[in-house]
Amino acid sequence: MDCQFSPEAATQTIDWEQQRAWVEIDRSALKHNVRQIKSLLAPTTTVMAVVKADAYGHGAIDIARTVVAEGVEWLAVATVTEGIELRSAGIVAPILILGAVNSTVQVQAIVKWGLQPTICNIEQAISISKAVAKLPPTSPLTVHLKLDTGMSRLGTNWQQAITFFGEVKSLPYLQIGSLYSHLATADELDLTVMELQLDRFQRAIAAISTAGYELPLLHLANSAAILVGDRLHYQLVRPGLILYGLCPATHLQSSIDLQPVLSVKARITQVKDISAGTGVSYGYRFIADRDIRLAIVGIGYADGIPRRLSGRMQVAIRGRLVPQIGSITMDQIMLDVSLIPDLQVGEIVTILGRDGNVQITADDWANELGTISWEILCGFKHRLPRVSRG
Ligand SMILES: Cc1ncc(COP(=O)(O)O)c(C=O)c1O
């Protein structure tokens, strides 16, 4: 059989896939969330939108363009490749790479694409400075110094802040764009550790300032810290989760009015009746205890529905909650739609999101699975086309 690739056919693939299942991005909700965040900040505090991991599964390019148009000044990604993806799409806002940069090839790409790396320790600063020295003359590379104030992840211990700052400052080809740290427990009810981290950050800043150095931009706050209070805001904040309309903790929900940005939709692909006693899906983990009207939906764990939700999730159809039954399979799930007997093939199922008065959130799934909404959002795969509205 003659089978030739045509770009036209490839474009059509998107439409076919949309017939099956897709992710919807609500740009109006995203803009609303940006405005809500800004309303909590002093006019002198700017926003760095954290768009790493493909903007928490939402699609980094579209999210970055939308937030920049809404007045967000900075973007943050985890890797050089993520930064290049945004630059290739024509995004010109300053981009901080939050992850570690350890190779000359990465530094070359950083300079070429106008990205700004995090420096975690002095050895890294020296090797980045040497790598920049070998490149054709450009202006000094702007770098961002990371202090470890208690997260025990990237960064130099806060007690070595003056030495770290002074040594990086003395290196050629680098200029310090900011000094920052990351909080481990700002979303918890007990803020003891967060206060300790804040205190350490303040002491490190005071020490650098007392040593006679001019302070660069300072930043500390993730989503939870933005909501905890303005003493954590400094000149810049780094929201991730709240941009996407989810709250990092139940007790912080009243501090901000958020709208979820992402929904997941799919279509009914078959409707049929099964009689009492019939097993459903792999392993027969569900056996019908009565006659059931069954609907098959074209979305599965390969699209990002965790298989551990098998028999533990509900979806929404025509504004009503409907139970999913049996094991979730790679590309399909089964529903008990006995309550909607006239359901038709092609009707839309809301897997995550709002349908009338019914809403299913990433928090619902995370609570059911004992995980966090961040992980749920990042789990939706590229097989689901992203469709933006608003
Ligand atoms: C350094 C840093 N800042 C900010 C964020 C944003 O965090 P959140 O999604 O909790 O706002 C992250 C995300 O993990 C991060 O690693």
PDBQT file of the ligand as one rigid body, heavy atoms in Angstrom, charges set to zero:
ROOT
HETATM    1  C1  LIG A 401      12.364  27.714  42.668  1.00  0.00    +0.000 C 
HETATM    2  C2  LIG A 401      10.882  27.679  42.473  1.00  0.00    +0.000 A 
HETATM    3  N1  LIG A 401      10.176  28.802  42.607  1.00  0.00    +0.000 NA
HETATM    4  C3  LIG A 401       8.849  28.837  42.455  1.00  0.00    +0.000 A 
HETATM    5  C4  LIG A 401       8.150  27.690  42.157  1.00  0.00    +0.000 A 
HETATM    6  C5  LIG A 401       6.650  27.761  42.015  1.00  0.00    +0.000 C 
HETATM    7  O1  LIG A 401       6.037  27.000  43.008  1.00  0.00    +0.000 OA
HETATM    8  P1  LIG A 401       4.447  26.971  43.170  1.00  0.00    +0.000 P 
HETATM    9  O2  LIG A 401       3.920  26.156  42.051  1.00  0.00    +0.000 OA
HETATM   10  O3  LIG A 401       4.240  26.318  44.489  1.00  0.00    +0.000 OA
HETATM   11  O4  LIG A 401       4.006  28.381  43.127  1.00  0.00    +0.000 OA
HETATM   12  C6  LIG A 401       8.838  26.489  42.008  1.00  0.00    +0.000 A 
HETATM   13  C7  LIG A 401       8.101  25.267  41.713  1.00  0.00    +0.000 C 
HETATM   14  O5  LIG A 401       8.385  24.192  42.121  1.00  0.00    +0.000 OA
HETATM   15  C8  LIG A 401      10.249  26.481  42.173  1.00  0.00    +0.000 A 
HETATM   16  O6  LIG A 401      10.950  25.355  42.048  1.00  0.00    +0.000 OA
ENDROOT
TORSDOF 0
